Amino acid sequence: MKPIIFHPDARAELRAAVAYYEQQRPGLGRDLQREVERAMTRIQQHPQVFPQHNEAGLRKCVVRRFPYTIFYLELADQIWIAAVAHQRRRPGYWRSRTPE
């Protein structure tokens, strides 16, 4: 399996979302973290299964139980996470991000 590499802003988005949900109800942030980890495992195991989001080859994986989508790109030696984006806030804000 290819390693998963986060864009720094995507990592920050995930941390902020986990902290927000943990503040809403103890344990809920941990639940979000687990669901994102499960989604990333599915992405690693079958990166081509998820639908393409745009012509650039980005794909999207919807996180179960929470209103988040993981946008990613499968590269030759890694899977690059562009965003862990809330489904109803600022659509497409992450589109200018590119793999380092």
C-alpha positions as CSV (number, residue, x, y, z in Angstrom):
1,M,0.0,0.0,0.0
2,K,1.1,3.5,-0.8
3,P,1.7,5.9,2.2
4,I,-0.7,8.7,2.8
5,I,0.8,12.2,2.8
6,F,-1.3,15.2,3.9
7,H,-1.1,18.7,2.6
8,P,-0.2,20.8,5.7
9,D,-3.5,22.6,5.5
10,A,-5.5,19.4,5.2
11,R,-3.8,18.1,8.4
12,A,-4.7,21.3,10.1
13,E,-8.3,21.0,8.9
14,L,-8.6,17.6,10.4
15,R,-7.1,18.7,13.7
16,A,-9.5,21.6,13.9
17,A,-12.5,19.4,13.1
18,V,-11.6,16.9,15.7
19,A,-11.1,19.6,18.3
20,Y,-14.5,21.2,17.4
21,Y,-16.4,17.9,17.8
22,E,-14.6,17.0,21.0
23,Q,-15.7,20.3,22.4
24,Q,-19.3,19.6,21.4
25,R,-19.3,16.3,23.2
26,P,-16.4,14.4,24.7
27,G,-15.5,11.4,22.6
28,L,-17.1,12.8,19.4
29,G,-13.8,14.2,18.1
30,R,-12.2,10.8,18.7
31,D,-15.1,9.3,16.7
32,L,-14.4,11.6,13.8
33,Q,-10.7,10.8,13.9
34,R,-11.5,7.1,13.7
35,E,-13.9,7.5,10.8
36,V,-11.3,9.5,8.9
37,E,-8.7,6.8,9.6
38,R,-11.2,4.2,8.3
39,A,-11.7,6.2,5.2
40,M,-8.0,6.6,4.6
41,T,-7.6,2.8,5.0
42,R,-10.3,2.3,2.3
43,I,-8.5,4.8,0.1
44,Q,-5.1,3.1,0.6
45,Q,-6.6,-0.3,-0.2
46,H,-8.6,0.7,-3.2
47,P,-7.7,4.2,-4.4
48,Q,-9.3,3.9,-7.8
49,V,-12.7,2.9,-6.4
50,F,-13.8,6.4,-5.4
51,P,-15.2,8.8,-7.9
52,Q,-13.2,11.4,-9.7
53,H,-13.9,14.9,-8.6
54,N,-12.3,16.8,-11.5
55,E,-10.2,16.6,-14.6
56,A,-6.9,16.8,-12.6
57,G,-7.5,13.3,-11.3
58,L,-8.5,14.2,-7.7
59,R,-10.9,11.8,-6.2
60,K,-13.2,12.1,-3.2
61,C,-14.2,9.8,-0.4
62,V,-17.1,10.7,1.9
63,V,-16.4,10.2,5.6
64,R,-19.1,8.1,7.3
65,R,-21.2,9.7,10.1
66,F,-19.8,13.1,9.6
67,P,-20.2,15.8,6.9
68,Y,-16.7,15.6,5.6
69,T,-15.1,14.6,2.3
70,I,-11.5,13.6,1.8
71,F,-10.1,14.9,-1.5
72,Y,-7.0,13.0,-2.7
73,L,-4.7,12.3,-5.6
74,E,-3.1,9.0,-6.2
75,L,0.5,9.5,-7.2
76,A,3.1,7.0,-8.3
77,D,4.6,6.5,-4.8
78,Q,2.0,8.0,-2.5
79,I,-1.6,9.1,-1.9
80,W,-1.7,12.8,-1.4
81,I,-4.6,14.3,0.7
82,A,-5.5,17.7,-0.6
83,A,-8.3,18.4,1.9
84,V,-10.5,17.1,4.7
85,A,-13.3,19.4,3.8
86,H,-16.7,20.1,5.4
87,Q,-19.3,19.4,2.9
88,R,-21.3,22.6,3.5
89,R,-18.6,25.2,4.1
90,R,-16.6,27.1,1.5
91,P,-16.9,24.7,-1.4
92,G,-13.7,24.3,-3.5
93,Y,-11.5,26.5,-1.2
94,W,-8.7,23.9,-1.4
95,R,-8.6,23.6,-5.2
96,S,-5.3,25.6,-5.6
97,R,-3.4,23.2,-3.4
98,T,-0.8,21.1,-5.1
99,P,1.4,18.2,-3.9
100,E,4.8,19.4,-2.5
